[in-house]
């Protein structure tokens, strides 16, 4: 796979893992995302038709993103936002446990 498709798939896998970690409340969505697979999930979350085409294996959308600095930056921004949200969710979940002696988690 090309690097963009791999990145989208890794992003999708992190989304699926986050959904699974949320438990029963997210189980229906986690099931759909798992069935679709990481590449499709990542492309869907980014909501970029060119990325979705890349996840499906088309070379033209990959070239469009790779050769367009605005599209590349948009894909990177989408991934960064999702990673930040996942970090906030994890930190919030752990911090809300209020375990004595365990410091609060903060991501920079």
N, C-alpha and C positions, 0 to 999 in steps of 0.2 A: 504494500500500500504506500501511497505517497504521504509525505509529512502532514499535509493538511487533513487528509482523511484520518490519519492516525490521531491527530490532535482532536478532531471532532469526536472520534470514537472514545478516546480517553475521557473527554469532557462528558460524553453521554454515560460512560460507565460510572463516573463520579456522581452524576445526577441520579442514576439508578440506585447506587449504594446509599445515597442520602435519603432517597424515598423509602428504601427498605428499612433504614435505620429509624425512620419516623414511626414505624409500627403500623398498627391497625388503621389509624386514621388515613394513612397514605397508601394502604395496601391495594386498592383498586387501580390507582394511577401507577404504582410500582409494577403491578402485574402487566399492565398495558405496555409500559416502557421496557420491561424485561422481554416481553414477547416481540417487540419491535426491534430490539437490539441496541447496543450502545451507539453505533454510528447514526442510525436513524433518529434515536432519541436526542443526541447531541445536535444534529442538524435541525431538528424540529424546535428545540429550545432556542437555538440561535435565530430561528425564523428567517433564515436567508435562503431563498430558492437556489442560489448558486452553491451554497454549502450543502444543501440537501442533494443536489445533483452530484456533487463530489462524493458524498457519502454513498451514493448509489453506484459509483464507479465511473462516472462520465469524466473524460479528460477536459472537455471544453470549460465547464464551470471551475475546475481546478485552476486552469490557466487564467481565467477571468479574475479570480481572487488573487492568485499569485502575482499577476501583472498589474493589478490595480491597487495602488497604495491605500486608497480609501476603503475598498472592500476588505483588504487584509487587516487594516486597523479596526474596522468594524467587527470582524470575526474575533480578533484578539480582545477587543473591548468586551464583547459578549461573554467570552470565556472568563475574563478577569472579574466581571460583575458576578457571574455565577459562582466562581471560586470564593469571592469575598462573602457572598450570601451564605455559602456552605460553611465557611469558617465562623461567621457570626452565629449560625444555627448551632454548630457544635459547641462553641464557647458558651452560648446562652444556656444550652442544655446542661452542660457540666456545672457552670456557675450557679444555676438555679438549684442544684442539689445541695448547696451550702454545706459541704463536708468540712467539719472542723479540721484545721491544720493544712488544708489544701488551698493554695492561693488562687485568686480569680485568674482565669485564662483571658489573655488579650492578644489578638493578632494585629500586627502592624501592616 
